[in-house]
Amino acid sequence: MGITMYGMRICPDCADALAELNRRGTEYVYKDFSEDTANLKEFLKYRDTSGIFEQVKEEGRIGIPCFVLPDGTLTLSEEDVYRFCP
C-alpha cells in the first residue's frame, strides 16, 4: 500500500502538498472528494472515527490534506508523509 491523500484541489494547503509530493517524485493516490462522493464517504469515515480530527473539528476546520501512510497510519502531518518519500 502506498500513500493516499484526501483533499480538494481548491484547497491551498492541498495544492501545496500535491506540489511537494510531485516535486519529490512520490507515488501516491489522490482522492479529491469534491469530485467523487465515494471519496467523500471514505474521508468522512476517517474523520468521524479517528481521534486525530478532534482538534480540527473543534476549530471548525475540515482536516485536509489528510494522508494514509503505507503502514495504514492516518496523519494530517506532511512531515510524516515525507518519511516515505524518495
N, C-alpha and C positions, 0 to 999 in steps of 0.2 A: 504494500500500500504506500502511495506517495503522499504528497502534501495536497490537501484540499483547502481552498479558500472560499468562504462565503462572503458575499458583499453585493454592492451595486456600483455600476460604472459611474453613476452620477455623484458618488461619494468621494470627496477629495482624498480622504485617508485610504480608501480602497484603490483609487487610481495611483497614488504614491506607492502603495505596497505592490501592486501589479508591476509598476515600472521597475521597482527594485528587484523583484523576482526575475523579471525578464533580463535586467542588466546582469544579474548573477548567473544567468543561464539555468535557472532552476526549473525542473519539471514539476508541474502542478496541474491540478484540475480546478478550474474557476467556476463557481456556481453563483451566477447572478440571479438573485431572487426577484428582481424587478422584471425579469424576462420569462420566468418559468415558475408557476405556482408550486410545482413539485419541489423545486429548490427552496422556496419559501417555507414549505411544510417541514423539510429536513432541518432548516435553520431554526425554526420555531421550536421543534422538538428539543434541540440542544439548548436553546435559550430558556425554555420552560423548565428544564430538568437539571441544568448544571449550575452549581454554585458560583462559578466564575462570572456569571452575569448579574449577581445580586447588586453590586455597587452600580453597575451600568444602568440597571433598571431604576434604582433609587434616584439616580441623577437624570433620568428621563432620556437616556441615550439608547441607541439601538444595539450596539455591541458588534460593530463591524469596523474593519475586517475581522473575521473570525477564521481561525485555522484549525484543521485537524491534521496532526502530525503523523508521520509514518507509523509510529508506535501506537496510534489511536488517541493520544493526548489531545485535549481540546485547549486552545490558548487564544488569547487576544493580543499576545505579545509578538511583534515582528522579530524581536531578538531571539525568541525561542525557535522561530522558523529558520533563521539564518544558520543555526547549528547544523541543519540538514542540507544547506546549500553548498554547492561546489566552491 
